Amino acid sequence: MNSYDTGGLSIGAAIGVSLGSLAFAVLMVAAIWRVFSKAGQPGWAAIVPIYNTIVLLRVAGRPWWWILLMLIPLVNVVLLFIVYIDLARSFGRGTGFGVLMVFFPFIFLPILGFGSARYLGPAGGQPHPGGPQPGGPRGPQAYPGQPYPGQQSPGQQYPGAAGPYPGQQQYPGQPHPGQQYSGPQHPGQQHSGQQYPGQQHPGQPYPGPQYPGQQPPR
């Protein structure tokens, strides 16, 4: 084998390595782009140096200043495992999936980005101290159709409204809804429409008092 053959093989190997590296870079950028998009972050951040690490920390629920700790030798290795594990949990995956992403990112990052995994929030909805908090404190919430505390239920009547409450006791002499109230009845009091003995009927002329021997009017 002469020198020309050796040189041709070296050039071919260099081209193959370059193409392989380019394909690997394109695959990783596309996978991270997709991961950021699922998390509601700008996908173009995957191609911006330093900023892509800040967005990755944000998606994983870690503070942005961890990027400064990643400049420290050995510490950056520990933080890389922590961030990738939190990234896996943020998409509903386990710790093992995060560890495998550290060793085989060209396999598991595309699975995370192009697979069926959905973003659940930073570290799966469990915020870390110092990290971004997904939402704030919330008060008691009512389910659909359920009233808030102190709110009147549908169909419930306020005091004084017509009609008794469900299960309310009807007292003796209390008028029913729609019944006309005629006032309190005293013992021995005659009801409306009852005639006393000798009482004149409505519409009958009053004859006046009758004295002994007096003739009745004609």
JOPEVEN-V166280 format. One record per residue. N is the residue number from 1. RES is the residue in one letter. PHI is phi in radians with two decimals (* if undefined). Layout:
# JOPEVEN-V166280
n->[N & N]
res->[RES & RES]
phi->[PHI & PHI]
This chain:
# JOPEVEN-V166280
n->[1 & 2 & 3 & 4 & 5 & 6 & 7 & 8 & 9 & 10 & 11 & 12 & 13 & 14 & 15 & 16 & 17 & 18 & 19 & 20 & 21 & 22 & 23 & 24 & 25 & 26 & 27 & 28 & 29 & 30 & 31 & 32 & 33 & 34 & 35 & 36 & 37 & 38 & 39 & 40 & 41 & 42 & 43 & 44 & 45 & 46 & 47 & 48 & 49 & 50 & 51 & 52 & 53 & 54 & 55 & 56 & 57 & 58 & 59 & 60 & 61 & 62 & 63 & 64 & 65 & 66 & 67 & 68 & 69 & 70 & 71 & 72 & 73 & 74 & 75 & 76 & 77 & 78 & 79 & 80 & 81 & 82 & 83 & 84 & 85 & 86 & 87 & 88 & 89 & 90 & 91 & 92 & 93 & 94 & 95 & 96 & 97 & 98 & 99 & 100 & 101 & 102 & 103 & 104 & 105 & 106 & 107 & 108 & 109 & 110 & 111 & 112 & 113 & 114 & 115 & 116 & 117 & 118 & 119 & 120 & 121 & 122 & 123 & 124 & 125 & 126 & 127 & 128 & 129 & 130 & 131 & 132 & 133 & 134 & 135 & 136 & 137 & 138 & 139 & 140 & 141 & 142 & 143 & 144 & 145 & 146 & 147 & 148 & 149 & 150 & 151 & 152 & 153 & 154 & 155 & 156 & 157 & 158 & 159 & 160 & 161 & 162 & 163 & 164 & 165 & 166 & 167 & 168 & 169 & 170 & 171 & 172 & 173 & 174 & 175 & 176 & 177 & 178 & 179 & 180 & 181 & 182 & 183 & 184 & 185 & 186 & 187 & 188 & 189 & 190 & 191 & 192 & 193 & 194 & 195 & 196 & 197 & 198 & 199 & 200 & 201 & 202 & 203 & 204 & 205 & 206 & 207 & 208 & 209 & 210 & 211 & 212 & 213 & 214 & 215 & 216 & 217 & 218]
res->[M & N & S & Y & D & T & G & G & L & S & I & G & A & A & I & G & V & S & L & G & S & L & A & F & A & V & L & M & V & A & A & I & W & R & V & F & S & K & A & G & Q & P & G & W & A & A & I & V & P & I & Y & N & T & I & V & L & L & R & V & A & G & R & P & W & W & W & I & L & L & M & L & I & P & L & V & N & V & V & L & L & F & I & V & Y & I & D & L & A & R & S & F & G & R & G & T & G & F & G & V & L & M & V & F & F & P & F & I & F & L & P & I & L & G & F & G & S & A & R & Y & L & G & P & A & G & G & Q & P & H & P & G & G & P & Q & P & G & G & P & R & G & P & Q & A & Y & P & G & Q & P & Y & P & G & Q & Q & S & P & G & Q & Q & Y & P & G & A & A & G & P & Y & P & G & Q & Q & Q & Y & P & G & Q & P & H & P & G & Q & Q & Y & S & G & P & Q & H & P & G & Q & Q & H & S & G & Q & Q & Y & P & G & Q & Q & H & P & G & Q & P & Y & P & G & P & Q & Y & P & G & Q & Q & P & P & R]
phi->[* & -1.51 & -1.21 & -1.18 & -1.15 & -1.13 & -1.14 & -1.15 & -1.13 & -1.14 & -1.15 & -1.11 & -1.15 & -1.13 & -1.15 & -1.11 & -1.15 & -1.13 & -1.15 & -1.13 & -1.15 & -1.13 & -1.12 & -1.12 & -1.14 & -1.11 & -1.11 & -1.19 & -1.11 & -1.13 & -1.17 & -1.17 & -1.01 & -1.19 & -1.12 & -1.11 & -1.14 & -1.10 & -1.49 & 1.39 & -1.83 & -1.13 & -1.19 & -1.16 & -1.12 & -1.16 & -1.78 & -1.81 & -1.07 & 1.19 & -1.14 & -1.15 & -1.22 & -1.11 & -1.16 & -1.09 & -1.13 & -1.15 & -1.15 & -1.36 & 1.52 & -1.92 & -1.19 & -1.17 & -1.27 & -1.12 & -1.12 & -1.27 & -1.22 & -1.24 & -1.44 & -1.56 & -1.06 & 1.21 & -1.15 & -1.14 & -1.18 & -1.09 & -1.14 & -1.12 & -1.12 & -1.11 & -1.14 & -1.25 & -1.16 & -1.13 & -1.12 & -1.14 & -1.17 & -1.13 & -1.88 & 1.40 & -1.70 & -1.61 & -1.15 & -1.07 & -1.13 & -1.17 & -1.15 & -1.17 & -1.14 & -1.20 & -1.51 & -2.26 & -1.15 & -1.25 & -1.83 & -1.52 & -1.16 & -1.09 & -1.10 & -1.20 & -1.39 & -1.75 & -1.45 & -1.57 & -1.16 & -1.98 & -1.34 & -1.75 & 2.03 & -0.97 & 0.94 & 1.33 & 1.57 & -1.96 & -1.17 & -1.71 & -1.05 & 1.56 & -1.62 & -1.17 & -1.68 & -1.33 & 1.59 & -2.05 & -1.19 & -2.12 & -1.46 & -1.16 & -1.91 & -1.69 & -1.28 & -1.01 & 1.56 & -1.72 & -1.30 & -1.26 & -1.03 & 1.55 & -1.49 & -1.29 & -1.32 & -1.06 & 1.56 & -1.42 & -1.82 & -1.33 & -1.05 & 1.73 & -1.34 & -1.16 & 1.69 & -1.33 & -1.24 & -1.04 & 1.49 & -1.29 & -1.40 & -1.63 & -1.39 & -1.07 & 1.46 & -1.39 & -1.23 & -1.35 & -1.01 & 1.59 & -1.50 & -1.35 & -1.56 & -1.81 & 1.60 & -1.22 & -1.81 & -1.49 & -1.04 & 1.48 & -1.33 & -1.40 & -1.26 & -1.11 & 1.70 & -1.50 & -1.74 & -1.34 & -1.07 & 1.43 & -1.38 & -1.30 & -1.30 & -1.08 & 1.61 & -1.50 & -1.18 & -1.44 & -1.38 & 1.47 & -1.25 & -1.85 & -1.66 & -1.04 & 1.49 & -1.41 & -1.40 & -1.20 & -1.11 & -1.83]
